[in-house]
Amino acid sequence: MIVTFSVFLIIEVKNISGTLIFDNENNQLIQYDGKEEIFPNPVQQVKHQKFQLSQWMERYKIPQIPIDTLVVITNSSSKIQSISPDIKIPDIVIRSTILLERIEKIITLYRNEQLTLTNKEINKLSKQLNKQHTENDPDLFNQFQVSKRELLKGVYCPVCIMKIMRRVNGIWSCYQCFYFSKDTHKIL
């Protein structure tokens, strides 16, 4: 989120490859990259975040200045499409290469608004946002009913199976069978 005196800008960043089809009617993002995968629609996600921020500002008596939103696609090889006629993709979904330009355009657009925040209000807002912010730190052990003792730690040798490898100078080495690899940690 970017906070200015005259507008708040919520930016949702996605790094997804392939062909990305925004389907607003079914509230989904369809990704084709060898296979089809469905994600929640980030356009709807930022609209919901905008609504939540507006409600939050009202609750803490922060002046209701405009809130704008963007979805930024960071993967430069992604193809962006929409099957929903009500989504104007270039207005809502942009590539990261034009993010700075778009931020400047949005700030300029709202700069002359009658309602702007003072330094004092910006400071109050910042303090309240920091105070209200909580990290999402779920207790996965409890959630999946697993104890820490059940975890197998380390990178196991794909040849010896149960021997833990050591990483030396960027290379995984097995001291049992002398197998080595740069990317054993990536093998599933």
Biotite code that builds the C-alpha atoms (Angstrom):
import biotite.structure as struc

atoms = struc.array([
    struc.Atom([0.000, 0.000, 0.000], chain_id="A", res_id=1, res_name="MET", atom_name="CA", element="C"),
    struc.Atom([1.224, 3.471, -0.878], chain_id="A", res_id=2, res_name="ILE", atom_name="CA", element="C"),
    struc.Atom([-0.053, 6.317, 1.285], chain_id="A", res_id=3, res_name="VAL", atom_name="CA", element="C"),
    struc.Atom([-0.035, 9.889, -0.042], chain_id="A", res_id=4, res_name="THR", atom_name="CA", element="C"),
    struc.Atom([-1.767, 13.047, 1.138], chain_id="A", res_id=5, res_name="PHE", atom_name="CA", element="C"),
    struc.Atom([-4.526, 12.707, -1.464], chain_id="A", res_id=6, res_name="SER", atom_name="CA", element="C"),
    struc.Atom([-4.846, 8.994, -2.377], chain_id="A", res_id=7, res_name="VAL", atom_name="CA", element="C"),
    struc.Atom([-4.131, 5.523, -1.021], chain_id="A", res_id=8, res_name="PHE", atom_name="CA", element="C"),
    struc.Atom([-2.939, 2.992, -3.571], chain_id="A", res_id=9, res_name="LEU", atom_name="CA", element="C"),
    struc.Atom([-3.331, -0.729, -2.919], chain_id="A", res_id=10, res_name="ILE", atom_name="CA", element="C"),
    struc.Atom([-1.056, -2.830, -5.130], chain_id="A", res_id=11, res_name="ILE", atom_name="CA", element="C"),
    struc.Atom([-1.496, -6.588, -5.441], chain_id="A", res_id=12, res_name="GLU", atom_name="CA", element="C"),
    struc.Atom([1.589, -8.200, -6.986], chain_id="A", res_id=13, res_name="VAL", atom_name="CA", element="C"),
    struc.Atom([1.453, -11.548, -8.797], chain_id="A", res_id=14, res_name="LYS", atom_name="CA", element="C"),
    struc.Atom([4.346, -13.510, -10.303], chain_id="A", res_id=15, res_name="ASN", atom_name="CA", element="C"),
    struc.Atom([2.538, -16.102, -12.404], chain_id="A", res_id=16, res_name="ILE", atom_name="CA", element="C"),
    struc.Atom([3.779, -17.420, -15.746], chain_id="A", res_id=17, res_name="SER", atom_name="CA", element="C"),
    struc.Atom([1.947, -18.498, -18.883], chain_id="A", res_id=18, res_name="GLY", atom_name="CA", element="C"),
    struc.Atom([-1.300, -17.159, -20.298], chain_id="A", res_id=19, res_name="THR", atom_name="CA", element="C"),
    struc.Atom([-3.332, -15.416, -17.597], chain_id="A", res_id=20, res_name="LEU", atom_name="CA", element="C"),
    struc.Atom([-7.039, -15.067, -18.298], chain_id="A", res_id=21, res_name="ILE", atom_name="CA", element="C"),
    struc.Atom([-8.999, -12.818, -15.948], chain_id="A", res_id=22, res_name="PHE", atom_name="CA", element="C"),
    struc.Atom([-12.540, -14.142, -15.588], chain_id="A", res_id=23, res_name="ASP", atom_name="CA", element="C"),
    struc.Atom([-14.476, -11.623, -13.524], chain_id="A", res_id=24, res_name="ASN", atom_name="CA", element="C"),
    struc.Atom([-17.818, -13.358, -14.072], chain_id="A", res_id=25, res_name="GLU", atom_name="CA", element="C"),
    struc.Atom([-16.605, -16.502, -12.297], chain_id="A", res_id=26, res_name="ASN", atom_name="CA", element="C"),
    struc.Atom([-14.247, -14.577, -9.989], chain_id="A", res_id=27, res_name="ASN", atom_name="CA", element="C"),
    struc.Atom([-11.148, -16.466, -11.051], chain_id="A", res_id=28, res_name="GLN", atom_name="CA", element="C"),
    struc.Atom([-7.801, -16.177, -12.748], chain_id="A", res_id=29, res_name="LEU", atom_name="CA", element="C"),
    struc.Atom([-7.096, -19.003, -15.179], chain_id="A", res_id=30, res_name="ILE", atom_name="CA", element="C"),
    struc.Atom([-3.461, -19.836, -15.872], chain_id="A", res_id=31, res_name="GLN", atom_name="CA", element="C"),
    struc.Atom([-2.413, -21.886, -18.892], chain_id="A", res_id=32, res_name="TYR", atom_name="CA", element="C"),
    struc.Atom([1.216, -22.969, -18.648], chain_id="A", res_id=33, res_name="ASP", atom_name="CA", element="C"),
    struc.Atom([1.307, -26.492, -19.982], chain_id="A", res_id=34, res_name="GLY", atom_name="CA", element="C"),
    struc.Atom([-1.725, -27.234, -17.822], chain_id="A", res_id=35, res_name="LYS", atom_name="CA", element="C"),
    struc.Atom([-4.671, -25.232, -16.565], chain_id="A", res_id=36, res_name="GLU", atom_name="CA", element="C"),
    struc.Atom([-4.637, -23.890, -13.018], chain_id="A", res_id=37, res_name="GLU", atom_name="CA", element="C"),
    struc.Atom([-7.272, -21.746, -11.316], chain_id="A", res_id=38, res_name="ILE", atom_name="CA", element="C"),
    struc.Atom([-6.493, -18.949, -8.828], chain_id="A", res_id=39, res_name="PHE", atom_name="CA", element="C"),
    struc.Atom([-8.647, -16.420, -6.986], chain_id="A", res_id=40, res_name="PRO", atom_name="CA", element="C"),
    struc.Atom([-9.141, -13.301, -9.117], chain_id="A", res_id=41, res_name="ASN", atom_name="CA", element="C"),
    struc.Atom([-6.624, -10.653, -7.975], chain_id="A", res_id=42, res_name="PRO", atom_name="CA", element="C"),
    struc.Atom([-8.877, -7.889, -9.372], chain_id="A", res_id=43, res_name="VAL", atom_name="CA", element="C"),
    struc.Atom([-11.594, -8.946, -6.936], chain_id="A", res_id=44, res_name="GLN", atom_name="CA", element="C"),
    struc.Atom([-8.955, -9.351, -4.247], chain_id="A", res_id=45, res_name="GLN", atom_name="CA", element="C"),
    struc.Atom([-7.879, -5.685, -4.463], chain_id="A", res_id=46, res_name="VAL", atom_name="CA", element="C"),
    struc.Atom([-11.510, -4.549, -4.611], chain_id="A", res_id=47, res_name="LYS", atom_name="CA", element="C"),
    struc.Atom([-12.109, -6.419, -1.368], chain_id="A", res_id=48, res_name="HIS", atom_name="CA", element="C"),
    struc.Atom([-8.954, -4.929, 0.175], chain_id="A", res_id=49, res_name="GLN", atom_name="CA", element="C"),
    struc.Atom([-10.179, -1.485, -0.857], chain_id="A", res_id=50, res_name="LYS", atom_name="CA", element="C"),
    struc.Atom([-13.507, -2.136, 0.870], chain_id="A", res_id=51, res_name="PHE", atom_name="CA", element="C"),
    struc.Atom([-11.751, -3.395, 4.008], chain_id="A", res_id=52, res_name="GLN", atom_name="CA", element="C"),
    struc.Atom([-9.452, -0.359, 4.120], chain_id="A", res_id=53, res_name="LEU", atom_name="CA", element="C"),
    struc.Atom([-12.385, 1.988, 3.687], chain_id="A", res_id=54, res_name="SER", atom_name="CA", element="C"),
    struc.Atom([-14.232, 0.305, 6.576], chain_id="A", res_id=55, res_name="GLN", atom_name="CA", element="C"),
    struc.Atom([-11.088, 0.391, 8.697], chain_id="A", res_id=56, res_name="TRP", atom_name="CA", element="C"),
    struc.Atom([-10.585, 4.112, 7.999], chain_id="A", res_id=57, res_name="MET", atom_name="CA", element="C"),
    struc.Atom([-14.192, 4.800, 8.962], chain_id="A", res_id=58, res_name="GLU", atom_name="CA", element="C"),
    struc.Atom([-13.783, 2.871, 12.227], chain_id="A", res_id=59, res_name="ARG", atom_name="CA", element="C"),
    struc.Atom([-10.666, 4.874, 13.171], chain_id="A", res_id=60, res_name="TYR", atom_name="CA", element="C"),
    struc.Atom([-12.140, 8.166, 11.985], chain_id="A", res_id=61, res_name="LYS", atom_name="CA", element="C"),
    struc.Atom([-9.568, 8.702, 9.271], chain_id="A", res_id=62, res_name="ILE", atom_name="CA", element="C"),
    struc.Atom([-10.825, 11.029, 6.520], chain_id="A", res_id=63, res_name="PRO", atom_name="CA", element="C"),
    struc.Atom([-12.132, 9.067, 3.547], chain_id="A", res_id=64, res_name="GLN", atom_name="CA", element="C"),
    struc.Atom([-9.715, 10.046, 0.832], chain_id="A", res_id=65, res_name="ILE", atom_name="CA", element="C"),
    struc.Atom([-9.798, 8.136, -2.486], chain_id="A", res_id=66, res_name="PRO", atom_name="CA", element="C"),
    struc.Atom([-8.454, 4.599, -2.593], chain_id="A", res_id=67, res_name="ILE", atom_name="CA", element="C"),
    struc.Atom([-7.161, 3.309, -5.911], chain_id="A", res_id=68, res_name="ASP", atom_name="CA", element="C"),
    struc.Atom([-6.025, -0.222, -6.788], chain_id="A", res_id=69, res_name="THR", atom_name="CA", element="C"),
    struc.Atom([-3.673, -1.986, -9.168], chain_id="A", res_id=70, res_name="LEU", atom_name="CA", element="C"),
    struc.Atom([-2.782, -5.581, -9.955], chain_id="A", res_id=71, res_name="VAL", atom_name="CA", element="C"),
    struc.Atom([0.844, -5.883, -11.046], chain_id="A", res_id=72, res_name="VAL", atom_name="CA", element="C"),
    struc.Atom([2.085, -8.894, -13.024], chain_id="A", res_id=73, res_name="ILE", atom_name="CA", element="C"),
    struc.Atom([5.832, -9.262, -12.503], chain_id="A", res_id=74, res_name="THR", atom_name="CA", element="C"),
    struc.Atom([6.507, -12.201, -14.825], chain_id="A", res_id=75, res_name="ASN", atom_name="CA", element="C"),
    struc.Atom([7.530, -10.526, -18.088], chain_id="A", res_id=76, res_name="SER", atom_name="CA", element="C"),
    struc.Atom([6.720, -13.599, -20.194], chain_id="A", res_id=77, res_name="SER", atom_name="CA", element="C"),
    struc.Atom([3.076, -13.829, -19.053], chain_id="A", res_id=78, res_name="SER", atom_name="CA", element="C"),
    struc.Atom([0.336, -13.141, -21.575], chain_id="A", res_id=79, res_name="LYS", atom_name="CA", element="C"),
    struc.Atom([-2.521, -11.148, -20.025], chain_id="A", res_id=80, res_name="ILE", atom_name="CA", element="C"),
    struc.Atom([-6.113, -11.563, -21.283], chain_id="A", res_id=81, res_name="GLN", atom_name="CA", element="C"),
    struc.Atom([-9.661, -10.970, -20.070], chain_id="A", res_id=82, res_name="SER", atom_name="CA", element="C"),
    struc.Atom([-12.860, -12.777, -20.936], chain_id="A", res_id=83, res_name="ILE", atom_name="CA", element="C"),
    struc.Atom([-14.963, -10.383, -18.900], chain_id="A", res_id=84, res_name="SER", atom_name="CA", element="C"),
    struc.Atom([-16.127, -7.325, -20.855], chain_id="A", res_id=85, res_name="PRO", atom_name="CA", element="C"),
    struc.Atom([-16.335, -5.238, -17.658], chain_id="A", res_id=86, res_name="ASP", atom_name="CA", element="C"),
    struc.Atom([-12.602, -5.515, -16.954], chain_id="A", res_id=87, res_name="ILE", atom_name="CA", element="C"),
    struc.Atom([-10.457, -3.039, -18.823], chain_id="A", res_id=88, res_name="LYS", atom_name="CA", element="C"),
    struc.Atom([-7.183, -4.869, -18.345], chain_id="A", res_id=89, res_name="ILE", atom_name="CA", element="C"),
    struc.Atom([-4.777, -1.947, -18.999], chain_id="A", res_id=90, res_name="PRO", atom_name="CA", element="C"),
    struc.Atom([-6.614, 0.151, -16.386], chain_id="A", res_id=91, res_name="ASP", atom_name="CA", element="C"),
    struc.Atom([-6.488, -2.432, -13.604], chain_id="A", res_id=92, res_name="ILE", atom_name="CA", element="C"),
    struc.Atom([-3.804, -5.008, -14.462], chain_id="A", res_id=93, res_name="VAL", atom_name="CA", element="C"),
    struc.Atom([-0.364, -3.772, -15.437], chain_id="A", res_id=94, res_name="ILE", atom_name="CA", element="C"),
    struc.Atom([3.134, -5.095, -15.883], chain_id="A", res_id=95, res_name="ARG", atom_name="CA", element="C"),
    struc.Atom([5.800, -4.217, -13.352], chain_id="A", res_id=96, res_name="SER", atom_name="CA", element="C"),
    struc.Atom([7.772, -2.336, -16.014], chain_id="A", res_id=97, res_name="THR", atom_name="CA", element="C"),
    struc.Atom([5.208, 0.494, -16.004], chain_id="A", res_id=98, res_name="ILE", atom_name="CA", element="C"),
    struc.Atom([4.466, 0.504, -12.263], chain_id="A", res_id=99, res_name="LEU", atom_name="CA", element="C"),
    struc.Atom([6.385, 3.706, -11.508], chain_id="A", res_id=100, res_name="LEU", atom_name="CA", element="C"),
    struc.Atom([4.763, 5.518, -14.419], chain_id="A", res_id=101, res_name="GLU", atom_name="CA", element="C"),
    struc.Atom([1.298, 4.390, -13.297], chain_id="A", res_id=102, res_name="ARG", atom_name="CA", element="C"),
    struc.Atom([1.921, 5.421, -9.670], chain_id="A", res_id=103, res_name="ILE", atom_name="CA", element="C"),
    struc.Atom([2.947, 8.906, -10.813], chain_id="A", res_id=104, res_name="GLU", atom_name="CA", element="C"),
    struc.Atom([-0.154, 9.129, -13.023], chain_id="A", res_id=105, res_name="LYS", atom_name="CA", element="C"),
    struc.Atom([-2.463, 8.111, -10.149], chain_id="A", res_id=106, res_name="ILE", atom_name="CA", element="C"),
    struc.Atom([-0.857, 10.543, -7.708], chain_id="A", res_id=107, res_name="ILE", atom_name="CA", element="C"),
    struc.Atom([-1.143, 13.355, -10.279], chain_id="A", res_id=108, res_name="THR", atom_name="CA", element="C"),
    struc.Atom([-4.781, 12.457, -10.947], chain_id="A", res_id=109, res_name="LEU", atom_name="CA", element="C"),
    struc.Atom([-5.716, 12.834, -7.263], chain_id="A", res_id=110, res_name="TYR", atom_name="CA", element="C"),
    struc.Atom([-3.296, 15.632, -6.340], chain_id="A", res_id=111, res_name="ARG", atom_name="CA", element="C"),
    struc.Atom([-5.914, 18.363, -6.757], chain_id="A", res_id=112, res_name="ASN", atom_name="CA", element="C"),
    struc.Atom([-8.630, 16.622, -4.746], chain_id="A", res_id=113, res_name="GLU", atom_name="CA", element="C"),
    struc.Atom([-10.296, 18.799, -2.157], chain_id="A", res_id=114, res_name="GLN", atom_name="CA", element="C"),
    struc.Atom([-9.884, 16.277, 0.634], chain_id="A", res_id=115, res_name="LEU", atom_name="CA", element="C"),
    struc.Atom([-6.261, 15.685, 1.541], chain_id="A", res_id=116, res_name="THR", atom_name="CA", element="C"),
    struc.Atom([-4.587, 14.460, 4.680], chain_id="A", res_id=117, res_name="LEU", atom_name="CA", element="C"),
    struc.Atom([-2.346, 16.538, 6.893], chain_id="A", res_id=118, res_name="THR", atom_name="CA", element="C"),
    struc.Atom([1.055, 15.395, 8.154], chain_id="A", res_id=119, res_name="ASN", atom_name="CA", element="C"),
    struc.Atom([-0.559, 14.746, 11.532], chain_id="A", res_id=120, res_name="LYS", atom_name="CA", element="C"),
    struc.Atom([-3.275, 12.544, 9.951], chain_id="A", res_id=121, res_name="GLU", atom_name="CA", element="C"),
    struc.Atom([-0.694, 10.626, 7.886], chain_id="A", res_id=122, res_name="ILE", atom_name="CA", element="C"),
    struc.Atom([1.327, 9.980, 11.053], chain_id="A", res_id=123, res_name="ASN", atom_name="CA", element="C"),
    struc.Atom([-1.799, 8.845, 12.915], chain_id="A", res_id=124, res_name="LYS", atom_name="CA", element="C"),
    struc.Atom([-2.709, 6.573, 10.035], chain_id="A", res_id=125, res_name="LEU", atom_name="CA", element="C"),
    struc.Atom([0.799, 5.074, 9.865], chain_id="A", res_id=126, res_name="SER", atom_name="CA", element="C"),
    struc.Atom([0.885, 4.415, 13.600], chain_id="A", res_id=127, res_name="LYS", atom_name="CA", element="C"),
    struc.Atom([-2.577, 2.844, 13.540], chain_id="A", res_id=128, res_name="GLN", atom_name="CA", element="C"),
    struc.Atom([-1.721, 0.646, 10.537], chain_id="A", res_id=129, res_name="LEU", atom_name="CA", element="C"),
    struc.Atom([1.465, -0.570, 12.224], chain_id="A", res_id=130, res_name="ASN", atom_name="CA", element="C"),
    struc.Atom([-0.387, -1.165, 15.470], chain_id="A", res_id=131, res_name="LYS", atom_name="CA", element="C"),
    struc.Atom([-3.141, -3.157, 13.738], chain_id="A", res_id=132, res_name="GLN", atom_name="CA", element="C"),
    struc.Atom([-0.790, -5.148, 11.509], chain_id="A", res_id=133, res_name="HIS", atom_name="CA", element="C"),
    struc.Atom([-0.348, -8.781, 12.518], chain_id="A", res_id=134, res_name="THR", atom_name="CA", element="C"),
    struc.Atom([1.837, -11.308, 10.792], chain_id="A", res_id=135, res_name="GLU", atom_name="CA", element="C"),
    struc.Atom([0.139, -14.433, 9.527], chain_id="A", res_id=136, res_name="ASN", atom_name="CA", element="C"),
    struc.Atom([2.006, -17.063, 11.518], chain_id="A", res_id=137, res_name="ASP", atom_name="CA", element="C"),
    struc.Atom([-0.212, -20.147, 11.603], chain_id="A", res_id=138, res_name="PRO", atom_name="CA", element="C"),
    struc.Atom([0.643, -23.024, 13.926], chain_id="A", res_id=139, res_name="ASP", atom_name="CA", element="C"),
    struc.Atom([1.124, -25.616, 11.178], chain_id="A", res_id=140, res_name="LEU", atom_name="CA", element="C"),
    struc.Atom([2.150, -28.354, 13.610], chain_id="A", res_id=141, res_name="PHE", atom_name="CA", element="C"),
    struc.Atom([-1.176, -28.032, 15.382], chain_id="A", res_id=142, res_name="ASN", atom_name="CA", element="C"),
    struc.Atom([-3.138, -27.469, 12.174], chain_id="A", res_id=143, res_name="GLN", atom_name="CA", element="C"),
    struc.Atom([-1.845, -30.685, 10.575], chain_id="A", res_id=144, res_name="PHE", atom_name="CA", element="C"),
    struc.Atom([-1.479, -32.583, 13.859], chain_id="A", res_id=145, res_name="GLN", atom_name="CA", element="C"),
    struc.Atom([2.243, -33.231, 13.389], chain_id="A", res_id=146, res_name="VAL", atom_name="CA", element="C"),
    struc.Atom([4.885, -33.095, 16.103], chain_id="A", res_id=147, res_name="SER", atom_name="CA", element="C"),
    struc.Atom([8.312, -31.554, 15.563], chain_id="A", res_id=148, res_name="LYS", atom_name="CA", element="C"),
    struc.Atom([9.906, -34.948, 16.314], chain_id="A", res_id=149, res_name="ARG", atom_name="CA", element="C"),
    struc.Atom([8.206, -36.402, 13.212], chain_id="A", res_id=150, res_name="GLU", atom_name="CA", element="C"),
    struc.Atom([9.999, -34.024, 10.818], chain_id="A", res_id=151, res_name="LEU", atom_name="CA", element="C"),
    struc.Atom([12.897, -35.416, 8.820], chain_id="A", res_id=152, res_name="LEU", atom_name="CA", element="C"),
    struc.Atom([15.412, -32.609, 8.529], chain_id="A", res_id=153, res_name="LYS", atom_name="CA", element="C"),
    struc.Atom([18.100, -32.122, 5.928], chain_id="A", res_id=154, res_name="GLY", atom_name="CA", element="C"),
    struc.Atom([18.707, -33.023, 2.290], chain_id="A", res_id=155, res_name="VAL", atom_name="CA", element="C"),
    struc.Atom([18.783, -36.765, 1.760], chain_id="A", res_id=156, res_name="TYR", atom_name="CA", element="C"),
    struc.Atom([21.018, -38.460, -0.784], chain_id="A", res_id=157, res_name="CYS", atom_name="CA", element="C"),
    struc.Atom([18.946, -39.782, -3.716], chain_id="A", res_id=158, res_name="PRO", atom_name="CA", element="C"),
    struc.Atom([21.397, -42.732, -4.028], chain_id="A", res_id=159, res_name="VAL", atom_name="CA", element="C"),
    struc.Atom([21.791, -43.809, -0.383], chain_id="A", res_id=160, res_name="CYS", atom_name="CA", element="C"),
    struc.Atom([18.226, -42.688, 0.386], chain_id="A", res_id=161, res_name="ILE", atom_name="CA", element="C"),
    struc.Atom([18.570, -42.195, 4.143], chain_id="A", res_id=162, res_name="MET", atom_name="CA", element="C"),
    struc.Atom([21.947, -40.446, 4.394], chain_id="A", res_id=163, res_name="LYS", atom_name="CA", element="C"),
    struc.Atom([21.893, -36.690, 4.941], chain_id="A", res_id=164, res_name="ILE", atom_name="CA", element="C"),
    struc.Atom([24.062, -34.746, 2.500], chain_id="A", res_id=165, res_name="MET", atom_name="CA", element="C"),
    struc.Atom([26.276, -31.797, 3.357], chain_id="A", res_id=166, res_name="ARG", atom_name="CA", element="C"),
    struc.Atom([26.620, -28.591, 1.376], chain_id="A", res_id=167, res_name="ARG", atom_name="CA", element="C"),
    struc.Atom([30.202, -27.499, 0.718], chain_id="A", res_id=168, res_name="VAL", atom_name="CA", element="C"),
    struc.Atom([31.077, -24.665, -1.679], chain_id="A", res_id=169, res_name="ASN", atom_name="CA", element="C"),
    struc.Atom([27.604, -24.727, -3.242], chain_id="A", res_id=170, res_name="GLY", atom_name="CA", element="C"),
    struc.Atom([27.620, -28.491, -3.886], chain_id="A", res_id=171, res_name="ILE", atom_name="CA", element="C"),
    struc.Atom([25.662, -31.172, -2.021], chain_id="A", res_id=172, res_name="TRP", atom_name="CA", element="C"),
    struc.Atom([27.951, -34.101, -1.142], chain_id="A", res_id=173, res_name="SER", atom_name="CA", element="C"),
    struc.Atom([27.175, -37.523, 0.277], chain_id="A", res_id=174, res_name="CYS", atom_name="CA", element="C"),
    struc.Atom([30.005, -38.844, 2.455], chain_id="A", res_id=175, res_name="TYR", atom_name="CA", element="C"),
    struc.Atom([28.603, -42.389, 2.267], chain_id="A", res_id=176, res_name="GLN", atom_name="CA", element="C"),
    struc.Atom([28.494, -42.995, -1.509], chain_id="A", res_id=177, res_name="CYS", atom_name="CA", element="C"),
    struc.Atom([30.309, -39.839, -2.733], chain_id="A", res_id=178, res_name="PHE", atom_name="CA", element="C"),
    struc.Atom([27.348, -38.701, -4.863], chain_id="A", res_id=179, res_name="TYR", atom_name="CA", element="C"),
    struc.Atom([27.387, -34.934, -5.452], chain_id="A", res_id=180, res_name="PHE", atom_name="CA", element="C"),
    struc.Atom([25.028, -32.435, -7.045], chain_id="A", res_id=181, res_name="SER", atom_name="CA", element="C"),
    struc.Atom([24.373, -28.694, -7.117], chain_id="A", res_id=182, res_name="LYS", atom_name="CA", element="C"),
    struc.Atom([20.593, -29.038, -6.945], chain_id="A", res_id=183, res_name="ASP", atom_name="CA", element="C"),
    struc.Atom([19.778, -32.141, -4.908], chain_id="A", res_id=184, res_name="THR", atom_name="CA", element="C"),
    struc.Atom([17.578, -29.957, -2.691], chain_id="A", res_id=185, res_name="HIS", atom_name="CA", element="C"),
    struc.Atom([15.279, -29.475, -5.721], chain_id="A", res_id=186, res_name="LYS", atom_name="CA", element="C"),
    struc.Atom([14.709, -33.186, -6.376], chain_id="A", res_id=187, res_name="ILE", atom_name="CA", element="C"),
    struc.Atom([11.308, -34.402, -5.215], chain_id="A", res_id=188, res_name="LEU", atom_name="CA", element="C"),
])
